[in-house]
Amino acid sequence: MIGIKPKVIMDFLDNSYYRMYAGHNKLPIPPIWPGKRVFIYDRDFFVPDWTKIIDEILRRKPSSIQPIHPIYCKTANNFFTLRQYDKISKAASIILDFNIPLGETPILMKKYKNKFLADIKKTSNIYLTLGGTF
């Protein structure tokens, strides 16, 4: 490990790494050092009991929760519920995959305009797929 400072290595090792589900099996939450980050490896962030899992992780007082993969929000409700958790990294890539026809996008944006403007900043990594699967 030439060129890597021991503190960087120790910081890396002190973080926690977690996968919520393996197939249909829920995995136990690993030990989490208070004030350290938790990296989540699931490609599908919205597993059936994801809010309970996040609440349990937050009880262990991590500095932040960092998803490794982009989070695909299939509904606006998923997005707004996700953003209520302050410890989930705001730098996480979020893809709004609402699967609506292109012509209905302005309607959706008008309906949620103020909520989106309050939450999405210039530095946010939020993406909107246009046209859905049509």
KAGI-V536905 format. One record per residue. N is the residue number from 1. RES is the residue in one small letter. OMEGA is omega in degrees with one decimal (999 if undefined). NEAR is the number of other C-alpha atoms within 10 Angstrom. D_CENTER is the distance of its C-alpha to the mean C-alpha in Angstrom with 2 decimals. Layout:
n=N res=RES omega=OMEGA near=NEAR d_center=D_CENTER
n=N res=RES omega=OMEGA near=NEAR d_center=D_CENTER
//
This chain:
n=1 res=m omega=179.9 near=6 d_center=30.86
n=2 res=i omega=177.2 near=4 d_center=33.13
n=3 res=g omega=178.1 near=5 d_center=31.66
n=4 res=i omega=-178.2 near=8 d_center=28.60
n=5 res=k omega=179.6 near=9 d_center=29.12
n=6 res=p omega=179.8 near=10 d_center=29.06
n=7 res=k omega=178.5 near=9 d_center=26.78
n=8 res=v omega=178.9 near=10 d_center=24.06
n=9 res=i omega=-179.2 near=11 d_center=24.54
n=10 res=m omega=176.9 near=10 d_center=24.55
n=11 res=d omega=178.7 near=11 d_center=21.34
n=12 res=f omega=-177.0 near=12 d_center=19.67
n=13 res=l omega=-179.5 near=10 d_center=21.32
n=14 res=d omega=177.5 near=16 d_center=20.52
n=15 res=n omega=177.6 near=18 d_center=16.74
n=16 res=s omega=-177.8 near=18 d_center=15.43
n=17 res=y omega=-170.7 near=19 d_center=13.99
n=18 res=y omega=170.6 near=18 d_center=12.86
n=19 res=r omega=-174.4 near=17 d_center=12.69
n=20 res=m omega=-177.4 near=22 d_center=12.46
n=21 res=y omega=168.7 near=17 d_center=14.98
n=22 res=a omega=-172.9 near=9 d_center=17.70
n=23 res=g omega=178.9 near=7 d_center=19.18
n=24 res=h omega=-176.4 near=7 d_center=20.02
n=25 res=n omega=176.1 near=8 d_center=20.20
n=26 res=k omega=-178.6 near=13 d_center=17.87
n=27 res=l omega=179.4 near=12 d_center=17.84
n=28 res=p omega=178.6 near=11 d_center=18.74
n=29 res=i omega=-177.8 near=15 d_center=16.55
n=30 res=p omega=173.2 near=12 d_center=18.06
n=31 res=p omega=-178.9 near=13 d_center=19.83
n=32 res=i omega=174.6 near=20 d_center=17.82
n=33 res=w omega=175.0 near=15 d_center=19.82
n=34 res=p omega=178.1 near=14 d_center=19.48
n=35 res=g omega=177.9 near=13 d_center=18.28
n=36 res=k omega=-177.9 near=18 d_center=16.61
n=37 res=r omega=172.9 near=23 d_center=13.11
n=38 res=v omega=177.0 near=26 d_center=11.28
n=39 res=f omega=-179.2 near=18 d_center=9.83
n=40 res=i omega=-172.8 near=17 d_center=8.29
n=41 res=y omega=-175.7 near=16 d_center=10.15
n=42 res=d omega=174.3 near=18 d_center=9.73
n=43 res=r omega=175.7 near=16 d_center=10.01
n=44 res=d omega=-176.3 near=14 d_center=9.79
n=45 res=f omega=-173.4 near=19 d_center=6.78
n=46 res=f omega=173.6 near=16 d_center=9.14
n=47 res=v omega=-172.6 near=14 d_center=11.96
n=48 res=p omega=-176.2 near=8 d_center=14.82
n=49 res=d omega=-174.9 near=10 d_center=14.30
n=50 res=w omega=-179.1 near=15 d_center=10.58
n=51 res=t omega=177.2 near=14 d_center=11.37
n=52 res=k omega=179.2 near=10 d_center=14.28
n=53 res=i omega=179.6 near=15 d_center=12.55
n=54 res=i omega=178.0 near=17 d_center=10.14
n=55 res=d omega=178.5 near=11 d_center=13.43
n=56 res=e omega=177.0 near=12 d_center=15.34
n=57 res=i omega=-178.3 near=19 d_center=13.25
n=58 res=l omega=176.4 near=19 d_center=13.64
n=59 res=r omega=180.0 near=10 d_center=17.34
n=60 res=r omega=172.2 near=14 d_center=17.67
n=61 res=k omega=174.6 near=16 d_center=16.87
n=62 res=p omega=176.5 near=18 d_center=14.52
n=63 res=s omega=177.8 near=17 d_center=14.38
n=64 res=s omega=174.6 near=19 d_center=10.60
n=65 res=i omega=-174.2 near=23 d_center=7.62
n=66 res=q omega=174.1 near=19 d_center=6.59
n=67 res=p omega=179.4 near=23 d_center=5.00
n=68 res=i omega=-177.5 near=14 d_center=8.33
n=69 res=h omega=174.4 near=16 d_center=8.17
n=70 res=p omega=178.2 near=17 d_center=7.19
n=71 res=i omega=178.8 near=21 d_center=5.35
n=72 res=y omega=177.0 near=20 d_center=8.71
n=73 res=c omega=-180.0 near=20 d_center=9.49
n=74 res=k omega=178.7 near=15 d_center=13.08
n=75 res=t omega=176.1 near=12 d_center=14.12
n=76 res=a omega=178.5 near=15 d_center=14.09
n=77 res=n omega=176.0 near=10 d_center=13.87
n=78 res=n omega=-177.5 near=13 d_center=10.45
n=79 res=f omega=-176.2 near=17 d_center=9.30
n=80 res=f omega=174.8 near=14 d_center=11.45
n=81 res=t omega=178.4 near=10 d_center=10.67
n=82 res=l omega=-175.6 near=19 d_center=6.94
n=83 res=r omega=175.4 near=15 d_center=8.47
n=84 res=q omega=179.3 near=10 d_center=11.08
n=85 res=y omega=-176.6 near=16 d_center=9.33
n=86 res=d omega=-176.0 near=10 d_center=10.67
n=87 res=k omega=174.7 near=17 d_center=9.66
n=88 res=i omega=-172.5 near=20 d_center=5.88
n=89 res=s omega=176.4 near=15 d_center=6.80
n=90 res=k omega=177.9 near=20 d_center=8.12
n=91 res=a omega=179.7 near=12 d_center=8.92
n=92 res=a omega=176.3 near=17 d_center=5.77
n=93 res=s omega=179.5 near=18 d_center=7.38
n=94 res=i omega=179.3 near=20 d_center=7.02
n=95 res=i omega=177.7 near=17 d_center=10.12
n=96 res=l omega=-175.4 near=20 d_center=12.03
n=97 res=d omega=-172.3 near=19 d_center=14.09
n=98 res=f omega=176.1 near=19 d_center=16.31
n=99 res=n omega=177.0 near=16 d_center=19.28
n=100 res=i omega=177.4 near=16 d_center=21.85
n=101 res=p omega=-177.7 near=12 d_center=25.05
n=102 res=l omega=-179.1 near=14 d_center=25.32
n=103 res=g omega=-179.3 near=10 d_center=27.95
n=104 res=e omega=-179.6 near=11 d_center=25.76
n=105 res=t omega=178.8 near=18 d_center=23.06
n=106 res=p omega=178.8 near=11 d_center=25.17
n=107 res=i omega=178.5 near=11 d_center=25.53
n=108 res=l omega=-178.2 near=13 d_center=21.81
n=109 res=m omega=178.9 near=12 d_center=21.39
n=110 res=k omega=-178.1 near=11 d_center=24.43
n=111 res=k omega=-175.4 near=11 d_center=23.32
n=112 res=y omega=-173.6 near=12 d_center=19.95
n=113 res=k omega=-176.4 near=12 d_center=21.18
n=114 res=n omega=177.9 near=10 d_center=21.35
n=115 res=k omega=178.5 near=12 d_center=17.97
n=116 res=f omega=-179.2 near=15 d_center=16.37
n=117 res=l omega=179.5 near=9 d_center=18.71
n=118 res=a omega=-173.2 near=8 d_center=17.88
n=119 res=d omega=-174.5 near=12 d_center=14.16
n=120 res=i omega=179.8 near=13 d_center=14.08
n=121 res=k omega=179.4 near=11 d_center=15.96
n=122 res=k omega=-178.9 near=6 d_center=17.73
n=123 res=t omega=-179.9 near=8 d_center=15.47
n=124 res=s omega=176.2 near=13 d_center=12.21
n=125 res=n omega=-178.2 near=14 d_center=10.89
n=126 res=i omega=-178.0 near=17 d_center=10.99
n=127 res=y omega=178.9 near=13 d_center=13.19
n=128 res=l omega=174.8 near=15 d_center=15.40
n=129 res=t omega=-178.2 near=14 d_center=17.27
n=130 res=l omega=176.1 near=17 d_center=20.79
n=131 res=g omega=179.9 near=15 d_center=23.14
n=132 res=g omega=179.8 near=14 d_center=20.91
n=133 res=t omega=-177.5 near=11 d_center=22.89
n=134 res=f omega=999 near=8 d_center=26.17
//
